[in-house]
Amino acid sequence: MFTTTTILIRRILSPLPVLCLSLIFTLVGQETAGGNAWQDSGLASLPHLSASAESRIVSPENPTGEKGKGAMAVPDPSNPDLAFSQAAVDLGRGWKVRPFVKVKPHDTVTMMDVLGSGVIEHIWMATSPDWKGNGRASVLRFYWDGEETPSIEAPMTDFFAIGHDVFARVNSLPVVDVPTSAMNCYWPMPFRKHARITFTNDSEKELPLLTYQIDYLKTPVPEDVGSFHAQWRRAVTDRKHPEYTILDGVKGEGRYVGTFLAWTQLSDGWFGEGEVKFFLDGDKEFPTIAGTGTEDYFGASYGFPETYSSPYSGCTLHEVGKDGPPKWSLYRWHIMDPIIFHSDMRVTIQALGWWPNAKYQPLADDIASVAYWYQKEPHAPFPAFPSLAQRWPR
């Protein structure tokens, strides 16, 4: 029997992408009878056995994730799909024959293609040790339940909260990036019928190495659980109206759960006086939620005097004068404070600095962003994805 205290602990340790908080209590009862395991994930749930779920991992060594199908490749260095198998020739099958793949220019690799219901719990990825020239050239797209357009569409590095293709350590709850160039995310990503993930190399050069592990559970998914979405945008703000749109056009019911910004200053001085605004459920000129400043939104105060990475917010990169203008990487995860919307949502941030006369200075800065949210499908169409030239870091 699980008490209310246990349920609340699980809520703290493992916030859920559900659209109704009352579902938490229902699911705990289901799990005790062999129901849904993944909503009960978290430290407090580890002793709890789950008869209804099956653990799987999709990787180059088991592309389908099927039971008993891992590490079956036979070494064959002449096969382009087994380009790394030379090291296993002496040992043979079962000895790290296909741990990595290569991706040709303008080619798309299917990383995951799984039928049935389940939830992705963790993704680990690595490519080149240096992302310059290939980070934003690598595009991730996630498709849920047979949809024709992706629910997630973003450059690889930005999706994992890495801005400007410059590594910066991230040590947060849902995203962890560690040296040399390992990327991890723990956003729960439920699917009911089908999950497909693709990786596209938009560059003119072959990507010499791509490796990944996608951990997921085969388990039933309730109807009132939202699907995970992420969208990348980029624009240079206009001094006449220096407002940057992080997300717009969202229709339906859901929860906004995170913001990542890769901010490039095109002026010297402080850039972060602008407010973050959430326009919810029919808001027009004025938002329901209005912040008090850029550093305030990212959990800091009086600027960003140093870099930091915490469970829910971070300023992980401040690059000054190194091969270009000042650059920042910033994240804010709304895990304990999701922004709930019921019909529509728009998110903006202002680009403001100071004039010498102590008045706000409108800024023309280069801002790229990833917005993360859960919502009921179908989702509204995304804007046309920018070309590689439009994505290229300064």
C-alpha positions in Angstrom: 0.0 0.0 0.0 1.4 3.4 -1.0 0.6 6.4 1.2 0.0 10.0 0.2 3.5 10.9 1.4 5.0 8.3 -1.0 3.0 9.7 -3.9 4.2 13.2 -3.1 7.8 12.0 -2.9 7.5 10.4 -6.3 6.0 13.7 -7.6 9.1 15.5 -6.5 11.6 13.0 -7.7 10.0 12.3 -11.0 7.6 15.0 -12.3 5.2 13.5 -14.9 4.2 14.7 -18.3 0.5 14.3 -17.4 -2.2 16.7 -18.2 -4.2 16.1 -15.0 -2.5 15.9 -11.6 -5.2 13.6 -10.3 -3.8 11.0 -12.6 -0.8 10.6 -10.3 -3.0 9.0 -7.6 -4.7 6.8 -10.1 -1.5 5.5 -11.6 0.0 4.5 -8.2 -3.1 2.4 -7.6 -2.7 0.8 -11.1 0.9 0.0 -10.6 0.3 -1.9 -7.4 -2.0 -4.1 -9.5 0.6 -4.4 -12.3 -0.3 -1.2 -14.1 1.9 1.4 -15.7 5.5 1.3 -14.4 7.0 4.4 -16.0 4.9 7.0 -14.2 6.3 5.5 -11.0 9.9 5.9 -12.0 12.3 7.7 -9.7 14.5 7.0 -6.7 11.6 6.1 -4.3 10.2 3.5 -6.8 13.3 1.4 -7.3 12.3 -1.4 -4.9 8.9 -1.6 -6.6 8.8 -4.5 -9.1 6.9 -4.0 -12.3 5.3 -6.9 -13.9 3.7 -4.9 -16.7 6.9 -3.3 -18.2 9.8 -4.6 -20.3 13.1 -2.8 -20.6 14.7 -2.2 -24.0 17.6 -0.3 -25.5 17.9 0.7 -29.2 21.6 1.1 -30.3 23.8 0.4 -33.3 24.3 -3.0 -31.7 20.6 -3.7 -31.5 18.8 -1.4 -34.0 15.4 -2.8 -33.4 15.6 -3.2 -29.6 14.1 -6.6 -29.9 14.5 -9.2 -27.1 17.6 -11.4 -27.6 18.7 -9.5 -30.8 21.6 -7.5 -29.5 25.3 -7.8 -30.6 24.4 -10.2 -33.5 26.5 -8.6 -36.2 29.4 -10.6 -37.8 32.6 -8.7 -38.4 33.0 -7.7 -42.0 35.2 -4.7 -42.6 34.2 -4.7 -46.3 30.6 -3.9 -45.4 30.1 -0.1 -45.1 27.5 -0.7 -42.4 30.2 -2.4 -40.3 32.9 0.1 -40.9 34.2 -0.3 -37.3 34.2 -4.1 -37.2 37.9 -4.5 -38.0 38.8 -4.4 -34.3 36.5 -7.4 -33.7 37.8 -9.7 -36.5 39.8 -11.8 -34.2 37.2 -12.1 -31.5 34.2 -12.5 -33.8 30.5 -12.1 -33.3 29.3 -10.7 -30.0 32.4 -8.6 -29.4 31.6 -4.9 -30.2 31.2 -5.4 -33.9 28.8 -2.5 -34.6 29.1 0.0 -31.8 29.1 3.1 -34.2 27.9 4.1 -37.6 29.1 6.6 -40.2 26.6 9.1 -41.8 27.2 10.2 -45.4 26.6 13.8 -46.4 22.9 14.7 -46.7 22.0 11.2 -45.5 19.4 10.3 -42.9 19.8 7.4 -40.5 16.9 5.9 -38.6 18.0 5.6 -35.0 14.7 4.1 -33.7 11.7 2.6 -35.3 9.6 0.7 -32.8 5.9 -0.4 -32.9 3.7 -0.6 -29.8 3.3 1.5 -26.7 6.0 2.6 -24.4 8.1 5.5 -23.1 11.6 6.6 -23.8 13.4 7.2 -20.5 16.9 8.2 -21.5 18.9 9.0 -24.6 22.7 9.0 -24.8 24.5 10.2 -27.9 28.0 11.0 -29.1 29.4 12.1 -32.4 32.6 14.0 -33.1 34.7 15.3 -30.1 34.5 18.8 -31.7 31.1 19.9 -33.0 32.3 22.8 -35.1 30.9 22.2 -38.6 28.7 19.3 -37.7 26.7 20.1 -34.5 24.0 22.2 -36.0 24.4 20.3 -39.3 23.1 17.3 -37.5 19.3 17.3 -37.1 17.1 15.2 -34.9 13.5 14.5 -35.7 11.1 12.5 -33.5 7.8 11.1 -34.9 5.1 9.7 -32.6 2.3 7.3 -33.5 2.5 7.4 -37.2 2.5 11.2 -37.6 3.9 12.6 -40.9 5.5 15.7 -39.4 7.9 15.5 -36.4 7.0 16.5 -32.8 10.6 17.2 -32.2 12.8 19.0 -34.8 16.1 20.5 -33.7 19.8 20.6 -34.3 21.4 17.8 -32.2 23.6 20.1 -30.1 20.8 22.6 -29.3 18.4 19.9 -28.4 20.8 18.8 -25.7 21.2 22.4 -24.4 24.6 23.0 -26.1 24.7 26.4 -27.9 26.8 27.7 -30.7 28.3 24.1 -31.2 30.6 24.9 -28.3 30.7 22.3 -25.5 29.7 23.4 -22.0 29.1 21.0 -19.2 25.4 20.6 -18.2 24.5 18.9 -15.0 20.7 19.3 -14.8 17.8 17.0 -14.0 16.6 16.2 -17.6 19.8 17.1 -19.6 23.4 16.1 -18.8 26.3 16.8 -21.0 29.8 15.7 -20.0 33.3 15.8 -21.5 34.4 15.1 -24.1 31.2 15.4 -26.1 28.6 13.1 -24.5 25.0 14.2 -24.6 22.2 12.8 -22.3 18.5 13.6 -21.8 16.0 12.1 -19.4 12.8 13.7 -20.7 10.0 11.1 -20.5 8.8 10.6 -24.1 5.6 8.4 -24.2 4.2 6.9 -27.4 1.1 4.7 -27.9 1.6 3.0 -31.3 4.9 3.9 -32.8 8.1 5.8 -32.2 10.5 6.8 -34.9 13.7 8.9 -34.5 15.9 10.0 -37.4 19.3 11.7 -37.6 20.2 13.8 -40.7 23.7 14.9 -41.7 23.1 18.2 -43.6 26.8 18.9 -44.1 29.0 18.4 -47.1 31.2 16.0 -45.2 30.7 12.5 -43.9 30.1 12.3 -40.2 32.9 9.8 -39.1 31.1 8.5 -36.0 27.6 8.4 -34.6 26.7 6.3 -31.6 23.7 6.3 -29.3 21.7 4.3 -26.8 17.9 5.0 -26.4 16.5 3.4 -23.3 12.8 2.8 -23.3 10.1 0.8 -21.6 7.5 -1.3 -23.4 4.4 -0.4 -21.3 0.8 0.8 -21.7 0.4 4.6 -21.9 -2.8 6.2 -20.5 -4.9 8.4 -22.8 -4.5 11.6 -20.8 -0.7 11.7 -21.0 0.8 14.2 -23.4 3.4 13.7 -26.1 6.8 15.4 -25.9 7.6 18.2 -28.3 10.7 20.4 -29.0 11.1 23.1 -31.6 14.2 25.1 -32.6 14.0 28.7 -33.8 16.5 31.5 -34.6 16.2 35.2 -35.4 18.0 38.5 -35.1 15.9 40.9 -33.1 14.8 44.3 -34.5 15.8 47.4 -32.5 12.4 48.9 -33.4 10.7 46.0 -31.6 13.3 43.7 -30.0 11.0 40.8 -29.1 12.1 37.3 -29.9 9.5 34.5 -30.3 10.6 31.3 -28.5 7.4 29.5 -29.4 4.1 30.3 -31.2 1.3 28.6 -32.9 0.8 25.8 -30.3 -2.8 24.6 -30.3 -4.3 22.2 -27.8 -3.9 21.3 -24.2 -0.5 20.8 -22.6 2.4 21.9 -20.4 5.4 24.0 -21.2 8.4 22.4 -19.5 11.6 24.1 -20.7 13.6 26.8 -22.6 17.1 26.7 -24.0 18.7 29.8 -25.4 21.9 30.2 -27.4 22.3 34.0 -27.3 24.8 35.9 -29.4 25.4 39.5 -28.5 25.9 41.9 -31.4 26.5 44.8 -29.0 28.9 45.2 -26.1 27.5 45.6 -22.6 24.7 43.9 -20.7 21.9 42.2 -22.7 19.6 40.7 -20.2 17.0 43.3 -19.1 14.3 41.8 -21.2 11.3 40.0 -19.8 10.0 36.5 -20.7 6.3 36.4 -21.3 3.8 33.5 -21.6 0.6 34.3 -23.6 -1.9 31.6 -22.6 -5.3 30.5 -23.8 -6.4 33.5 -25.9 -4.1 36.2 -24.5 -3.5 38.9 -27.2 -1.6 42.1 -26.4 -0.8 41.3 -22.8 0.4 38.0 -21.3 -0.9 36.1 -18.3 2.7 35.4 -17.1 5.3 38.2 -17.3 8.8 37.8 -15.8 11.1 40.6 -14.5 14.3 40.1 -16.4 16.3 37.6 -18.4 18.7 36.6 -15.6 15.7 36.4 -13.2 14.0 33.8 -15.5 17.2 31.7 -15.5 17.4 31.7 -11.7 20.2 34.3 -11.4 20.4 37.9 -10.2 22.4 41.0 -11.1 23.6 39.6 -14.4 25.4 36.3 -14.9 28.6 36.9 -12.9 29.7 33.3 -13.4 28.6 30.2 -15.2 26.6 27.6 -13.3 24.6 24.4 -13.9 21.8 23.4 -11.5 19.0 20.9 -11.6 16.5 23.4 -13.1 18.4 26.3 -14.5 21.8 27.2 -15.8 24.2 29.6 -17.5 26.6 27.1 -18.9 28.6 29.2 -21.5 29.9 32.7 -21.5 32.4 33.0 -24.4 33.9 36.4 -24.9 36.0 37.4 -27.9 36.9 33.9 -29.0 36.5 33.7 -32.7 33.4 35.9 -32.7 31.0 38.0 -30.6 30.0 37.3 -27.0 28.0 34.0 -26.7 25.8 32.6 -24.0 24.1 29.3 -23.4 21.2 29.4 -20.9 18.5 26.8 -19.8 15.5 26.9 -17.7 13.5 23.7 -16.9 9.9 24.1 -15.7 9.9 20.7 -14.0 8.6 21.8 -10.6 6.6 24.7 -12.2 5.2 23.7 -15.6 3.3 26.3 -17.5 -0.1 24.8 -18.1 -2.2 25.8 -21.1 -5.6 24.5 -22.4 -6.0 25.9 -25.9 -3.0 27.8 -27.1 0.4 29.3 -26.0 3.0 31.8 -27.2 6.4 32.5 -25.5 8.5 35.5 -26.1 11.6 37.2 -24.6 12.8 40.9 -25.0 16.3 41.8 -26.0 17.1 44.9 -23.8 20.3 46.5 -22.5 21.2 49.9 -21.2 21.9 53.3 -22.7 24.5 55.5 -20.8 21.5 57.6 -19.7 20.1 54.7 -17.6 17.3 54.0 -20.1 16.6 50.7 -21.8 18.5 50.1 -25.0 16.7 47.9 -27.6 19.1 45.4 -29.0 19.6 43.6 -32.3 21.0 40.3 -31.0 21.2 36.8 -32.6 19.1 34.4 -30.6 18.5 30.7 -31.1 16.2 28.6 -28.9 14.6 25.3 -28.2 11.2 25.2 -26.6 10.1 22.0 -24.8 6.6 21.0 -24.0 4.0 18.2 -23.7 0.7 18.3 -25.4 -2.1 16.2 -26.7 -1.8 15.2 -30.3 -2.3 16.3 -33.0 0.1 19.3 -32.8 0.0 22.3 -35.1 2.5 22.3 -38.0 6.0 23.7 -37.2 7.5 26.6 -39.1 9.7 25.5 -42.0 13.0 24.3 -40.6 15.9 26.7 -41.3 18.6 25.7 -43.8 22.1 24.9 -42.6 23.3 28.4 -43.6 20.5 29.9 -41.5 21.5 27.6 -38.6 25.3 28.2 -38.8 26.7 29.7 -35.6 28.5 33.1 -35.8 
